[in-house]
Amino acid sequence: MEFRSARQAIMQLLRTVAPADLPALLEWMRTTRDFDEFTQDNNDIMLKNIAEDLRNCLPLETMLSSEHLALQKIQQQPEPTVHVDAFLYDEDFIDSLCEEGKMSRNYCMVCGSHQTAPLGFISHSFSLMELKFIYHHVLPDLSGKVLVDVGSRLGTVLYGGYLYSSALQLYGVELNGDFCQLQEMVIKKYQFTDRIKVLHADICTQGSLLQNADVIIMNNVFEYFLDEAEQARAWEYISHNVRKQGSLLVTVPSLEDSLSSLQVRLQGANKKSHSFCWKMKNLEKHRFLVRSYLRINQ
């Protein structure tokens, strides 16, 4: 039913109400919370629709067969760990999947016994709530600004930026061609093409983009997808190219955590490693913002 027809139907219904009861009904309509489900933020609804579209295109674990290294590293975790995309599957959705027997939060420590322990859940995407928090509370007004998402994967940071910010342009840099195609599908379907652009590229070829970026977001971007030598190379490239005055860097995990396991490698492979580590610490003068986050659901 279109708006005009719906309005007429409501007015006709009100005319049938007993005059003595009409004031009480109108007061109820003004104060009730019964309409909350119909007044959800349209941007939230659009992101939930995008999540549904993506769920229909991906396996439950949201990992592709082409992600060989990431799959291997997840399997090498000290305790059993599964990838559950936080954008596609919120807590309620996970609960429903567990009830249907399609997912479990626990694993058996001794096959056939009742000894169980919580599975580790890891996500390479921000949840809807986290996206809103980043754009509403972490980042400043992005009017006229350029945002770059390194390793944009499903594109969630880009879609959130389009709907929750006034960023002039949002760039996603993604090495996996399959994920680039998924992002392009969403961007075209929801008509985001005026402000979002996805680049199928290695971030180490995008010096100019990094140099002109006002905000760079990196969520679990290297640890699971590159070996340590490649991670060190990528961080060094970023340290050389992110130089715009006042730019912000949001990293998950924190810079300290990301670099701690690489410093030995850098020292062994590069005589300039001490200078590199100093540069990363010295990024504070550019007002870089570092946030730590690890999604392990227990």
C-alpha positions as CSV (number, residue, x, y, z in Angstrom):
1,M,0.0,0.0,0.0
2,E,1.4,3.4,-1.0
3,F,1.6,6.3,1.4
4,R,-1.5,8.2,0.2
5,S,-3.7,5.1,0.4
6,A,-2.3,4.2,3.8
7,R,-3.0,7.7,5.1
8,Q,-6.6,7.6,3.8
9,A,-7.1,4.1,5.4
10,I,-5.9,5.4,8.8
11,M,-8.1,8.5,8.6
12,Q,-11.1,6.3,7.7
13,L,-10.4,4.0,10.6
14,L,-10.2,6.9,13.1
15,R,-13.6,8.2,11.9
16,T,-15.1,4.9,13.0
17,V,-13.8,5.2,16.6
18,A,-16.4,6.1,19.2
19,P,-16.0,9.9,20.0
20,A,-15.5,9.2,23.7
21,D,-12.6,6.8,23.0
22,L,-10.9,8.9,20.3
23,P,-8.8,11.1,22.6
24,A,-7.4,8.1,24.4
25,L,-6.6,6.4,21.1
26,L,-4.8,9.5,19.8
27,E,-2.8,9.8,23.1
28,W,-1.8,6.2,22.8
29,M,-0.6,6.7,19.2
30,R,1.5,9.7,20.4
31,T,3.2,7.9,23.3
32,T,3.2,4.1,22.5
33,R,6.4,2.2,21.8
34,D,4.4,-0.3,19.8
35,F,5.5,1.4,16.6
36,D,9.2,1.1,17.2
37,E,9.6,-1.8,14.8
38,F,8.2,0.5,12.0
39,T,10.5,3.4,12.8
40,Q,13.9,1.8,12.6
41,D,16.6,3.9,11.1
42,N,16.4,3.4,7.4
43,N,20.2,3.2,7.1
44,D,20.2,0.3,9.6
45,I,17.5,-1.5,7.6
46,M,19.5,-1.0,4.4
47,L,22.7,-2.5,5.9
48,K,20.7,-5.4,7.2
49,N,19.3,-5.9,3.7
50,I,22.9,-5.8,2.4
51,A,23.9,-8.4,4.9
52,E,21.1,-10.7,3.8
53,D,22.2,-10.3,0.2
54,L,25.8,-11.3,1.1
55,R,24.7,-14.2,3.2
56,N,22.9,-15.6,0.1
57,C,26.2,-15.4,-1.8
58,L,28.6,-16.9,0.7
59,P,29.0,-20.1,2.8
60,L,28.2,-20.0,6.4
61,E,31.8,-19.5,7.5
62,T,32.2,-16.6,5.0
63,M,35.6,-17.9,3.9
64,L,36.4,-18.5,0.3
65,S,38.5,-21.5,-1.0
66,S,40.9,-18.9,-2.5
67,E,41.8,-17.7,1.1
68,H,44.4,-20.5,1.6
69,L,46.7,-18.7,4.1
70,A,43.8,-17.4,6.2
71,L,42.2,-20.8,6.4
72,Q,45.5,-22.3,7.4
73,K,46.1,-19.7,10.1
74,I,42.7,-20.2,11.6
75,Q,43.3,-23.9,11.8
76,Q,46.6,-23.3,13.6
77,Q,45.1,-21.3,16.5
78,P,45.9,-22.8,19.9
79,E,42.2,-23.5,20.5
80,P,39.5,-24.5,17.9
81,T,38.5,-21.2,16.2
82,V,35.9,-20.5,13.5
83,H,35.3,-17.5,11.4
84,V,31.9,-15.9,11.9
85,D,31.4,-12.6,10.1
86,A,30.1,-10.1,12.6
87,F,28.4,-8.0,9.9
88,L,26.4,-11.0,8.5
89,Y,25.7,-12.8,11.8
90,D,24.8,-10.9,14.9
91,E,24.3,-12.6,18.3
92,D,20.6,-13.3,17.7
93,F,21.3,-14.8,14.3
94,I,24.0,-17.0,15.8
95,D,21.7,-18.2,18.5
96,S,19.1,-19.2,15.9
97,L,21.7,-21.1,13.9
98,C,22.8,-22.9,17.0
99,E,19.2,-23.8,17.8
100,E,18.8,-25.2,14.3
101,G,22.0,-27.2,14.6
102,K,23.8,-25.3,11.9
103,M,26.4,-23.8,14.2
104,S,27.8,-24.5,17.6
105,R,29.4,-22.3,20.2
106,N,31.3,-25.2,21.8
107,Y,33.6,-28.1,20.8
108,C,34.1,-31.4,22.4
109,M,37.4,-31.7,24.3
110,V,37.2,-35.5,24.4
111,C,35.2,-37.0,21.6
112,G,32.0,-38.6,22.9
113,S,32.2,-37.0,26.3
114,H,30.3,-34.1,27.9
115,Q,33.5,-32.2,28.4
116,T,33.1,-29.1,26.2
117,A,34.7,-25.7,25.9
118,P,33.7,-22.5,24.1
119,L,34.8,-22.2,20.5
120,G,36.8,-19.1,19.5
121,F,34.9,-16.8,17.1
122,I,36.9,-14.4,15.0
123,S,35.5,-11.9,12.5
124,H,37.2,-10.0,9.7
125,S,34.3,-7.5,9.5
126,F,32.9,-4.9,11.9
127,S,29.4,-5.6,13.2
128,L,26.5,-3.1,12.5
129,M,26.8,-1.8,16.0
130,E,30.6,-1.3,15.7
131,L,30.2,0.5,12.3
132,K,27.7,2.9,13.9
133,F,30.1,3.5,16.9
134,I,33.0,4.2,14.6
135,Y,31.2,6.7,12.4
136,H,29.1,8.3,15.1
137,H,31.6,8.4,18.0
138,V,35.2,7.6,17.0
139,L,35.7,9.6,13.8
140,P,35.1,13.3,13.4
141,D,32.9,14.9,10.8
142,L,34.1,13.5,7.5
143,S,32.5,16.1,5.2
144,G,34.9,16.6,2.3
145,K,37.2,13.8,3.5
146,V,38.6,10.8,1.8
147,L,38.4,7.4,3.6
148,V,40.4,4.3,2.6
149,D,39.6,0.8,3.8
150,V,42.6,-1.4,3.4
151,G,41.4,-4.9,2.8
152,S,37.8,-4.0,2.3
153,R,36.6,-7.6,2.0
154,L,32.8,-7.5,2.0
155,G,32.8,-3.7,1.9
156,T,31.1,-3.2,5.2
157,V,33.2,-0.2,6.2
158,L,32.4,1.4,2.8
159,Y,28.7,0.9,3.1
160,G,28.7,2.2,6.7
161,G,30.7,5.2,5.6
162,Y,28.2,5.9,2.8
163,L,25.2,5.8,5.1
164,Y,26.6,7.0,8.4
165,S,29.0,9.8,7.3
166,S,29.3,12.6,4.8
167,A,32.7,11.4,3.5
168,L,33.4,12.8,0.1
169,Q,34.8,9.5,-1.2
170,L,35.2,6.0,0.2
171,Y,37.9,3.7,-1.4
172,G,38.2,0.0,-0.7
173,V,41.4,-1.7,-1.6
174,E,41.0,-5.5,-1.8
175,L,43.5,-8.1,-3.1
176,N,40.9,-10.9,-3.5
177,G,39.0,-10.6,-6.8
178,D,36.0,-12.6,-5.6
179,F,35.4,-10.2,-2.8
180,C,35.8,-7.2,-5.2
181,Q,33.0,-8.7,-7.3
182,L,30.7,-9.0,-4.3
183,Q,31.4,-5.4,-3.4
184,E,30.7,-4.2,-6.9
185,M,27.4,-6.1,-6.8
186,V,26.3,-4.3,-3.6
187,I,27.5,-0.9,-4.8
188,K,25.5,-1.1,-8.0
189,K,22.3,-2.6,-6.4
190,Y,22.1,0.1,-3.7
191,Q,23.3,2.9,-5.9
192,F,26.5,3.7,-4.0
193,T,28.6,4.3,-7.1
194,D,28.8,8.1,-6.6
195,R,30.9,7.9,-3.5
196,I,32.3,4.4,-3.3
197,K,35.1,2.9,-5.4
198,V,36.7,-0.5,-5.0
199,L,40.2,-1.1,-6.3
200,H,41.3,-4.7,-7.0
201,A,44.9,-4.1,-5.9
202,D,47.7,-4.6,-3.4
203,I,47.8,-1.7,-1.0
204,C,51.6,-1.6,-1.7
205,T,50.8,-0.2,-5.2
206,Q,48.5,2.6,-3.9
207,G,51.0,5.2,-2.6
208,S,49.1,8.1,-4.1
209,L,45.8,7.0,-2.5
210,L,47.4,6.6,0.9
211,Q,49.1,10.0,0.7
212,N,45.8,11.7,0.0
213,A,43.6,9.8,2.5
214,D,42.2,11.6,5.5
215,V,41.1,8.3,7.2
216,I,42.6,4.8,6.8
217,I,40.8,1.9,8.4
218,M,42.5,-1.5,8.8
219,N,40.6,-4.3,10.4
220,N,42.5,-7.6,10.8
221,V,44.0,-6.7,7.5
222,F,47.4,-8.5,7.3
223,E,47.8,-11.0,10.1
224,Y,45.6,-13.8,8.5
225,F,46.3,-13.0,4.9
226,L,50.1,-12.4,4.6
227,D,53.2,-14.1,5.9
228,E,55.4,-12.1,8.3
229,A,57.8,-10.9,5.6
230,E,54.8,-9.5,3.5
231,Q,53.3,-8.0,6.6
232,A,56.5,-6.1,7.4
233,R,56.7,-4.9,3.8
234,A,53.1,-3.7,3.9
235,W,53.6,-1.8,7.2
236,E,56.8,-0.2,6.0
237,Y,55.0,0.9,2.8
238,I,52.2,2.4,4.8
239,S,54.6,4.2,7.1
240,H,56.3,5.8,4.1
241,N,53.1,6.9,2.4
242,V,50.6,7.9,5.1
243,R,51.7,11.5,5.7
244,K,48.8,13.8,5.2
245,Q,48.6,16.3,8.1
246,G,45.7,15.5,10.4
247,S,45.0,12.1,9.0
248,L,43.6,9.3,11.2
249,L,44.4,5.6,11.3
250,V,42.0,3.2,12.8
251,T,43.6,-0.3,13.3
252,V,42.4,-3.6,14.6
253,P,44.4,-4.9,16.4
254,S,46.4,-1.9,17.7
255,L,49.6,-0.9,16.0
256,E,51.6,-2.1,19.0
257,D,50.1,-5.6,18.7
258,S,50.4,-5.7,14.9
259,L,54.1,-4.7,15.0
260,S,55.3,-6.6,18.1
261,S,55.7,-9.9,16.4
262,L,57.2,-8.3,13.3
263,Q,60.0,-6.3,14.8
264,V,62.4,-9.2,15.1
265,R,61.7,-10.1,11.4
266,L,62.3,-6.5,10.4
267,Q,65.6,-6.3,12.3
268,G,66.8,-9.5,10.7
269,A,65.7,-8.5,7.2
270,N,66.1,-4.7,7.1
271,K,68.9,-2.6,8.6
272,K,66.4,0.3,8.7
273,S,64.0,-1.5,11.0
274,H,64.8,0.7,14.0
275,S,64.0,3.7,11.9
276,F,60.8,2.0,10.8
277,C,59.6,1.3,14.4
278,W,60.4,4.8,15.4
279,K,58.3,6.1,12.4
280,M,55.3,4.0,13.5
281,K,55.5,5.3,17.0
282,N,56.1,8.8,15.7
283,L,52.8,8.8,13.8
284,E,51.1,10.3,16.8
285,K,52.2,13.7,15.6
286,H,49.8,13.2,12.7
287,R,46.9,12.6,15.2
288,F,46.6,8.9,14.3
289,L,43.9,7.2,16.2
290,V,44.6,3.6,17.3
291,R,41.8,1.3,18.5
292,S,42.2,-2.3,19.7
293,Y,39.6,-4.9,19.0
294,L,39.4,-8.7,19.0
295,R,36.1,-10.5,18.5
296,I,36.1,-13.7,20.5
297,N,32.6,-14.8,21.5
298,Q,32.5,-17.3,24.3
